Amino acid sequence: MDVAAKKIDEANVLVEGTIENSVIEANIEKLAKEAGKQMKVDGFRKGKVPPHVVKKLHGDKLKQDAESDALKALVDQGIAEAGIAATDIIGEPMFKKYDKKDDSIEVAIEIALRPTFDIEGYEKVVPAFEKPVAEEKEVEEKLTEIAKQQAPFEKIETKRAVKDGDTVVIDFTGSVDDVEFDGGRAEKFSLRIGSGQFIPGFEDQIIGMEYDEERIVKVTFPAEYQSEDLAGKEADFKVVLHEIQEQAEVEVNDEFAQKLLQDEKATLDTLKEKLEDQIVQEKVAKVYNEELKPKLVEALVANYTFALPNNIVEQEIDAKINAKAKDMKEEEIKDLQENPEKVEALREEVREDATNSVKATFIVDALAKKENVTVGDQEVSQAIYYESMMSGQDPEQVIKYYTDNNLLPAVKMGMIEDKLFGKLLGLDQK
């Protein structure tokens, strides 16, 4: 085989060559002999099937495998001639040409290499920022909010009519056209007026009810209501008011702090200090996500110039196109399918963003190694578990989904990035 390797740039090598038919025929013969040693065919002893019989039975498959072996040999020869280490190769090679002729196959394959660049000088592009502080007013507002959340609801001592914000204890029975429907009945049900827990209009009509009063509440179920039998229909609810509750006042003192922090040694000042830290952390997280992180990524990308592996950039373009397609209407997708030039225009539209994303990934990877920033698999699982719990999802199912869809590496990379940037910005010390 005639093979030539040409360096496109520091991250991409073009391997070109010609695979003669004689090479493919020799491969077919070799594969047929090997297969004959394993096959069992009527009329022949096992392992003694002649190559010409194997070729007659499995000619197409043998030719495919023979071409594949020849192609691999061509690539291996090109890699050797270019002096490329296998560990430097990244991603799958890209075919630039695979032209079958009568007597040969002309091949051009682009091989991508992991970029190498001098990482020094990153400290000068790290943006400076002033650490946020928690004002006394903010701490007091947070304390009041928590106290309100902890305050229990108690039955009012003096009977009066229901007001917005009250919690009421009611019985109700719902019906449509005088026929009671499933799930429309409850006794001693606790409902906070203004919570929006019930369908629109229900809670508003409870306002003004007196103790032990019975009232017919008329509402219309939303057109998109989950039960098709009720969607868009008018309904009557017979409601009986048993009790009105108000939120009691909570005394904010050392005892309150001890109960909230589960620490018998805690004081109100201890609680305020923790709230102050929480407010500062929330402010830092906000400024990090909205300002510092985008600025740092942009500065790092601008600070380094190096060649990128073309196959990785093309994969990132594919990912961005697929993300855009999820928000497209059916006719937009069909238009793209019927007009390849529009797809190419769309690819060029996202190319710069994709290139910068890939570049940032390699920079972050190099900086993480330089700064000894790592994230273990256990940390990734714990982070996903916590986020799942906070959003009310089943952690085990979420982790399984991430695993099955090979999303864990992306999660880990995101965590490494945040941990690295936090270190560079000094957030881990503030």
C-alpha positions in Angstrom: 0.0 0.0 0.0 1.1 3.5 -0.8 0.6 5.6 2.4 1.5 9.2 3.1 1.0 11.2 6.3 0.7 15.0 6.2 0.6 17.2 9.3 -2.3 19.7 8.9 -1.5 21.5 12.1 -0.5 20.6 15.7 -3.8 18.8 16.4 -4.7 17.1 13.0 -2.9 14.7 10.6 -4.1 13.7 7.2 -3.3 10.1 6.2 -3.7 9.3 2.5 -3.2 6.1 0.7 -4.3 3.5 -1.9 -5.4 0.0 -1.1 -4.8 -2.2 -4.1 -7.3 -5.0 -4.8 -4.4 -7.5 -4.4 -4.2 -6.5 -0.7 -7.9 -7.0 -0.2 -7.8 -10.4 -2.1 -4.9 -11.5 0.2 -6.9 -10.5 3.2 -10.0 -12.4 2.0 -7.9 -15.5 1.5 -6.4 -15.2 5.0 -9.8 -14.7 6.6 -11.3 -17.6 4.6 -8.6 -19.9 5.8 -9.0 -18.9 9.4 -12.8 -19.2 9.2 -12.5 -22.6 7.6 -10.7 -23.9 10.7 -13.7 -23.0 12.9 -16.7 -23.8 10.6 -18.8 -26.9 10.3 -20.2 -27.5 6.8 -22.0 -30.6 5.6 -19.6 -32.8 3.5 -16.5 -31.6 5.3 -14.9 -32.4 8.6 -15.1 -29.6 11.2 -12.2 -27.3 10.8 -11.3 -28.6 7.3 -13.6 -26.4 5.2 -11.6 -25.2 2.1 -11.3 -21.4 1.6 -13.1 -21.5 -1.7 -16.2 -23.0 0.1 -16.0 -20.3 2.8 -15.8 -17.6 0.2 -18.8 -19.0 -1.6 -20.9 -19.1 1.6 -19.7 -15.8 3.1 -18.2 -13.8 0.3 -19.8 -10.4 1.0 -18.9 -10.5 4.7 -15.4 -11.6 4.0 -14.9 -8.7 1.6 -16.2 -6.2 4.2 -13.8 -7.6 6.8 -10.9 -7.7 4.4 -11.5 -4.0 3.5 -11.7 -3.1 7.2 -8.5 -4.9 8.0 -6.7 -3.2 5.0 -8.0 0.2 6.1 -6.8 -0.4 9.7 -3.4 -1.4 8.3 -3.3 1.8 6.2 -4.1 4.0 9.2 -1.6 2.2 11.4 1.1 2.7 8.8 0.2 6.4 8.5 0.3 6.8 12.3 3.8 5.1 12.4 5.1 7.3 9.5 3.8 10.5 11.2 5.5 9.4 14.5 2.2 9.7 16.4 1.9 8.0 19.8 -1.4 6.1 20.3 -2.0 7.9 23.5 -2.0 11.3 21.7 -4.9 10.3 19.4 -8.3 11.6 20.4 -11.7 10.6 19.1 -12.5 8.7 16.0 -10.8 9.4 12.7 -12.8 11.3 10.1 -13.1 10.0 6.5 -12.3 12.7 4.0 -12.3 10.3 1.0 -13.2 6.6 0.4 -13.3 6.2 -3.3 -13.6 2.6 -4.7 -12.1 2.1 -8.1 -11.8 -0.9 -10.3 -8.4 -1.9 -9.1 -8.1 -0.1 -5.7 -9.6 2.1 -3.0 -8.3 5.6 -2.5 -8.5 6.7 1.1 -8.0 10.0 3.0 -8.5 10.0 6.7 -8.0 12.8 9.2 -6.6 11.8 12.6 -7.0 14.1 15.6 -4.4 14.6 18.3 -4.8 15.9 21.9 -3.8 19.6 21.8 -0.5 20.6 23.5 0.1 24.2 24.7 1.9 26.2 27.4 -0.6 26.7 30.2 1.5 29.3 32.0 0.1 32.8 32.4 -3.5 32.0 33.4 -3.3 33.8 36.7 -3.2 37.2 35.0 -6.6 36.7 33.3 -8.5 35.7 36.5 -11.0 38.6 37.1 -10.9 40.4 40.4 -14.1 40.8 42.5 -15.2 42.2 45.7 -16.6 39.7 48.2 -20.3 40.4 48.8 -21.5 41.1 52.4 -24.7 40.4 54.2 -26.4 43.6 55.4 -28.0 43.5 58.9 -31.4 44.2 57.3 -31.0 41.2 55.0 -30.2 38.9 58.0 -33.3 40.2 59.9 -35.5 39.7 56.9 -34.2 36.1 56.5 -34.8 35.5 60.2 -38.3 36.7 60.0 -39.0 34.6 56.9 -37.7 31.4 58.7 -39.7 32.2 61.8 -42.8 32.6 59.7 -42.1 29.2 58.1 -41.7 27.6 61.5 -44.8 29.2 63.0 -47.7 26.7 63.6 -51.3 27.4 62.6 -53.7 27.6 65.6 -57.5 27.8 65.8 -58.6 31.4 66.3 -60.1 32.2 69.7 -62.7 34.7 68.5 -65.0 33.4 65.7 -65.0 35.6 62.5 -65.3 35.3 58.8 -62.6 33.7 56.6 -59.9 36.1 55.3 -57.3 35.7 52.6 -54.2 34.0 54.1 -56.2 32.0 56.7 -56.0 28.2 56.9 -59.4 26.6 57.0 -60.6 23.1 57.9 -63.5 22.1 55.6 -65.5 19.2 54.3 -66.3 19.3 50.6 -68.2 17.2 48.1 -67.9 17.9 44.3 -70.4 17.1 41.6 -71.0 17.7 37.9 -74.6 17.8 36.8 -75.6 16.7 40.3 -73.5 13.5 40.0 -70.6 13.2 42.5 -67.3 12.5 40.8 -64.3 10.4 42.0 -61.8 12.2 44.1 -64.2 15.1 44.7 -64.9 14.4 48.4 -62.9 15.1 51.6 -63.5 15.7 55.3 -61.6 17.9 57.7 -59.4 19.0 54.9 -56.8 21.7 55.7 -56.6 24.5 53.1 -54.7 27.7 53.1 -56.6 30.4 51.3 -54.6 32.0 48.6 -52.3 29.0 48.2 -53.7 28.2 44.7 -53.9 24.5 45.8 -57.4 24.2 44.4 -58.8 25.0 40.9 -59.2 28.7 40.1 -62.1 30.4 41.9 -62.6 27.8 44.7 -60.5 29.5 47.4 -61.9 33.0 46.6 -65.4 31.8 47.3 -64.4 30.4 50.7 -63.5 34.0 51.8 -66.3 35.4 54.0 -67.6 32.0 55.2 -68.6 31.8 58.9 -68.1 28.8 61.3 -70.3 25.8 60.5 -71.6 27.6 57.4 -72.5 25.5 54.4 -71.9 27.0 51.0 -72.1 25.9 47.3 -68.9 26.9 45.5 -69.3 27.0 41.7 -66.1 26.5 39.6 -65.1 25.5 36.1 -62.3 22.9 35.6 -59.5 24.1 33.3 -59.6 22.8 29.8 -56.2 21.2 30.3 -57.2 19.5 33.6 -55.6 16.1 34.0 -58.9 14.2 34.2 -60.6 14.3 30.7 -64.0 13.6 32.3 -63.8 16.9 34.2 -61.7 19.1 31.9 -63.6 22.2 30.9 -66.7 21.3 32.9 -68.7 23.3 35.5 -68.8 21.8 38.9 -70.5 22.5 42.3 -68.8 21.9 45.6 -70.8 21.7 48.8 -68.5 23.1 51.4 -68.8 23.1 55.2 -66.5 25.3 57.3 -65.4 23.7 60.6 -62.5 25.8 61.7 -60.4 28.9 60.9 -56.7 28.9 61.8 -54.2 31.7 62.0 -50.4 31.5 62.0 -49.2 32.0 65.6 -46.4 34.3 66.5 -43.0 32.7 67.1 -40.7 34.2 69.7 -37.3 34.5 68.1 -34.8 33.8 70.8 -32.0 31.4 71.9 -34.5 28.6 72.3 -35.8 29.1 68.8 -32.2 29.0 67.5 -31.4 25.8 69.4 -34.5 24.1 68.0 -33.8 25.2 64.5 -30.1 24.3 64.5 -30.5 21.2 66.6 -27.8 22.4 69.0 -28.5 23.0 72.7 -25.5 25.3 72.9 -26.7 27.6 70.0 -27.8 31.2 70.6 -29.7 33.7 68.5 -26.4 35.2 67.5 -25.2 31.8 66.4 -28.2 31.5 64.1 -27.7 35.1 62.8 -24.1 34.2 61.9 -25.1 31.2 60.0 -27.8 33.1 58.1 -25.2 35.8 57.3 -22.9 33.1 55.9 -25.8 31.6 53.9 -26.7 35.0 52.4 -23.1 35.7 51.5 -22.8 32.2 49.8 -26.0 32.9 47.9 -24.7 36.2 46.7 -21.3 34.7 45.7 -23.0 31.9 43.8 -25.1 34.4 41.9 -22.2 36.6 41.0 -20.1 33.5 40.1 -22.7 32.1 37.7 -23.9 35.3 36.2 -20.6 37.3 36.0 -17.4 35.7 37.1 -17.6 32.3 35.4 -18.6 33.7 32.0 -15.8 36.4 32.2 -13.2 33.8 33.3 -14.1 31.4 30.5 -14.0 34.2 27.9 -10.7 35.5 29.2 -9.1 32.0 29.2 -10.3 31.3 25.6 -8.9 34.6 24.4 -5.6 34.1 26.3 -4.5 30.9 24.5 -4.0 30.1 20.8 -3.6 26.5 19.8 -4.9 24.1 17.2 -8.0 22.1 18.0 -8.9 18.5 16.9 -11.3 19.0 14.0 -13.3 15.9 14.8 -14.1 17.1 18.4 -15.2 20.5 17.0 -17.5 18.8 14.5 -19.0 16.7 17.3 -19.7 19.8 19.3 -21.3 21.4 16.3 -23.5 18.3 16.0 -24.5 18.6 19.6 -25.4 22.2 19.2 -27.4 21.5 16.1 -29.3 18.7 17.9 -30.0 21.0 20.8 -31.5 23.6 18.4 -33.5 20.9 16.6 -35.3 20.1 19.9 -36.9 23.6 19.8 -37.7 23.5 16.1 -41.1 22.9 14.7 -41.7 19.9 12.5 -41.8 22.0 9.3 -38.5 23.6 10.2 -36.8 20.3 10.6 -38.3 19.0 7.3 -37.0 22.2 5.6 -33.5 21.4 6.8 -33.7 17.8 5.7 -34.7 18.9 2.2 -32.1 21.6 2.0 -28.5 20.5 2.8 -27.2 24.0 2.2 -29.4 25.3 5.1 -27.9 22.7 7.4 -24.4 23.7 6.4 -25.3 27.4 7.0 -26.6 26.5 10.4 -23.4 24.6 11.2 -21.4 27.6 10.3 -23.6 29.8 12.5 -22.8 27.7 15.6 -19.2 26.9 14.6 -17.6 29.8 16.6 -19.5 28.9 19.8 -18.6 25.2 19.3 -15.0 26.0 18.7 -14.8 28.1 21.9 -16.6 25.4 23.9 -14.1 22.8 22.8 -11.1 25.1 23.4 -12.4 25.9 26.9 -12.7 22.2 27.7 -9.1 21.5 26.9 -7.9 24.6 28.8 -10.0 23.6 31.9 -8.5 20.0 31.6 -5.0 21.4 31.5 -5.5 23.8 34.3 -7.2 21.2 36.5 -4.1 19.0 36.2 -1.8 22.0 36.9 -3.8 23.0 40.0 -4.3 19.3 41.1 -8.1 19.7 41.0 -9.9 16.4 40.9 -13.5 15.2 41.4 -14.1 11.5 42.3 -16.9 9.3 41.1 -18.3 9.3 44.6 -18.5 13.1 44.6 -20.4 13.0 41.3 -22.9 10.4 42.7 -23.4 12.4 45.9 -24.0 15.6 43.9 -26.6 14.0 41.7 -28.2 12.3 44.7 -28.5 15.6 46.6 -29.9 17.5 43.6 -32.4 14.7 43.0 -33.6 14.8 46.6 -34.0 18.6 46.5 -36.1 18.4 43.3 -38.3 15.5 44.7 -36.9 12.9 42.2 -35.9 9.3 42.9 -32.0 9.6 43.2 -31.5 6.0 42.2 -33.5 6.4 39.0 -31.7 9.7 38.2 -28.3 8.1 38.6 -29.3 5.2 36.5 -30.5 7.6 33.8 -27.2 9.5 33.8 -25.3 6.2 33.7 -27.3 4.6 30.9 -27.0 7.8 28.8 -23.3 8.2 29.4 -23.9 11.6 31.0 -21.7 11.1 34.1 -18.5 12.3 32.4 -20.1 15.6 31.5 -21.4 16.1 35.0 -17.9 15.4 36.4 -16.3 17.8 33.9 -18.8 20.5 35.0 -17.9 19.9 38.7 -14.2 20.0 38.0 -14.7 23.3 36.2 -16.6 24.8 39.1 -14.1 23.5 41.6 -11.2 24.8 39.5 -12.7 28.2 38.9 -13.6 28.5 42.6 -10.0 27.9 43.5 -8.6 30.4 40.9 -11.1 33.1 42.0 -10.3 32.4 45.7 -13.9 31.4 46.4 -12.7 28.4 48.5 -11.0 30.8 50.9 -13.7 33.5 51.2 
